[in-house]
């Protein structure tokens, strides 16, 4: 017998962000199952880039076929990703958002900030490397790039922020090892290990002063060893429940105040 699931009285978006091989998709799907089976709420997962849709066709074609002939600027690469976000939002996601499903993203538009942010910094910082990139997070060009991108995302395309972001953090050594070990035909940055190490280090320094909740999930037990997967997921579910319960309590309080005022 199928279990009856309910929706929240408000929208709630969860985003898993991190560099390649940081177990975003795995934990996003595990969280969906947990929400449905343990908490009884409707939930759905969307992954980006959306390789199973025509919305990502221009993006994947550029990286796999066209890039060797013509390198686009970070701003223009962002636009290829934004088309994917935009079409997927209005074709697939919004119907669940309107029904108050808990939306779980395996990457959302934030990924472009640190992936393309490295390329922005490389164009203005001559000696940029994985060890010094963190000190450039307030670089004028990077800040301008981020602000312009977020303005397009929110004001031009009408996309929304997450409510809570899980930053999946792992070490430089595990970055190189995992990326070298795991290759996918859909991995558009495959083989760019040095670049991805810079992306990983820039990512660690971003989203500190955000208007949404940010929880860092450290994946490493040591520089050479990952934490137990169950331990990582327990941390995620604890943080998720705390955030959701806070929002539920706040909503109930606001409803009570509305009734009293009436």
N, C-alpha and C positions, 0 to 999 in steps of 0.2 A: 504494500500500500504506500502510495507516494505521500511524503510528509508535506503538510501545508506550511508554506513559508509566508511570512508577512514582510511588508516594506516599512521602512523608517518613515517618520513624519517629516523628514527633511532630507535633502540631498547629502550624500557622504561619499567622498572620493578618496581612495587610497592609492598612492603611487610608490612603486619600487624603482629606485634609480641607482645606477652604478655602472661601472665599466663592464666590458665583456667578461663573461665567466664569473659573475658575482651572484649567481643563483637567484636572479630576480624572478624569472618565469616559474621556477620550481616553487618558490615560496608564495608567489602570487596565487598559484593554483591551490596550494595547500591552505592558504588563508580563505579562499572561496569555499572550499569544502568545510573548513572549520566554522565559518559564519553560517552556512546552511545547516550543517548537522548538529552543531553545538548551540548556536545562538538563535537559529530559526528565522533568519532574515534572507531575503532575496539578494543574491550577489552574482556578479558576472565579471569575467576577466577579458581585457583587450590588450594585445601586444603590439608594439611598434618597433620598427616599421611593419606595416600591415602587408606582409609578403603574399597573403592569400587574396588580395584584392587588387583590382586594376589601379587603385589610388596610388600605389607605390611604384607603378610601372616606370614613370619618368625617372624616379630616384634610382632604382636598381639598374636601369639602362645606362644612366650617366656613369655610375661607379664601375659597372662591369664592362662597358663598351666604349663610352665616349671620353671618359676622363683621360685616357692615354693620349688623346689628341688635343684636348682643351681642358685646362684646369679652371674651374669656376671659383669665384670669390666665396668666402664663408657666408656672406649675405645671400648670394644666389643659391648656394647649397641649402641654406635654411629654407628658402622658398620651396624647394623640391620636397623637403620634409613637411612643410606647412600644408601643402596640397594634400598629402597623405593624412595628416591630422584632421584637416577641415572636412574632407570628403567622408572619412570614416566616422567622424563625430555626427554629421548630419544624416548619413545613410544608415549607420549601425548603432551608435552609442546613445544618441539623444532619446530614442524611444524608451530605453531602460532608465536613463536619467530622469525623464518625465514621470516614470512609474516609481521613482524613489528607490530603485535598486542601489545597493552599495556597489559602486563602480571601482574596480581594481585595475590599475594600469601597470603593465610590465613595460616601463618607460612611458613618459608623457613628453610634452614639449620641452621640458627642462633639459633633456639629454643634449639638445643642440647647443645649449649654453656652454657646456664644458667640452663637447667634441669639437665644435667650430670655434670656441673661445681659444683653444690652443693655436689654431691657425691664425686667428686675429693677432695673438701675441707674437707668434713667429714672424709676422710681417713688420713688427715694430721693435722687437727686442732681439738684438743681434746674437747675444750669447745665451738665449733661452735653452734650458734643459730641464730634465725631470727633477733635479734637486733644487733649482731656484725659482721654479714657476709659481710657487705659492705666494711669493712676495709681490707678484704683479696683479693680484686680484682686483686692486683698485686703479689699475692702469686706465688712463683716460679713454683710450680707444676701445678697451674691453668693456668698460662701463657704458660707453655710448652704444656699442654693438648690442649689449644686453637690453638696454632701455628701448632701443628702436625695435628690437625683435619682440619684446613683451608687449609693446604698444600695438604692433601688427597682430599678434596672436589674440589679444583681448579685445581691442577696439575695432579692428578691421574684420577679423574672422569670428569673433564672438565666442572664443573658447574659454574655458573656466579653469581656475586654479584647483589644485588638490586641497584636501583638508588636512591630510597627514602624509608626509613623505618618509619612507624608510630609505636611508642612505646606506647602501650595502658596501661596506668598506673592507678592502683587503690590501695586503702588503705589496710592495714593488716586486718582490721576488715571486710571490704567488701569481701576480699579474703575468709576468713573463712566462712562467712555467705553464700556466693554464692555457694561455693564448696559443703558445707553441704546440701544446698537446691537442687542443680541441679546435678543429677547423670545420667550418660549415660552408656549404656552397652559397648560403645566403649572407654570409658575413662580409659586408661591404668594406670593412677595414682590415680584412684578413692579411696577415703578413706585415702589418705596420706596427711592429712590437714597440719600437722606441717611441713612436707617436702615441700609442695607447698607454704607455707608462706615464707620459706627460699628462694625458687626459685623466688618468687615475689620480695623479697628484693634484691637478687643478680641481678636480671634483671634490677632493677631501676638504678644500678650503672654501668652497662655495655654499650658498644657501644658509648662511649663519643668521642673517637678519631678515628672515622671510616673514610674510604675513600668514603663514600656515605652520602647523606643527612639524618639526623636523626631528626625527629620531635616528641616531647613528647606530647601525648594527655592525659590530666588529666581527668579521668572519674568521679572523686568525686567532688561534690559540698561541702560536708563536710565529716567527717569520717563516718557518718551514712547515707548519702544521695548521690545518684548519680545525675550527671548533666542530664538535659533534653537531650534525644537522638538526637533531631533535632539540639540542640546547639553543641553537639559533632560532628555531621556530617558536620555542617557548617564550623567548624574549620578544619576538614579534607579536605573538598573541597577547602577551601581557600589556605591551604598549598600545596595541590596537584597542583592547577592552577598556583601558584607562581613558583613552581619547574618546571612544564612543560613549562611555558612561558619562563622561563630563558633558558631552554635547546633549545627551538625553536628559540629564539633570537640569541643564540650562534651559532646554526647551520646555520641560515641565514647569519650571519656575516662571518662565515667561507666559505660559498658558494660564497659570494660576493668577498672575498679576492682571492679565487681561480680563479674567472672570471677575476678579474683585473690583476692577475699575468699572465694569458694566453694572 
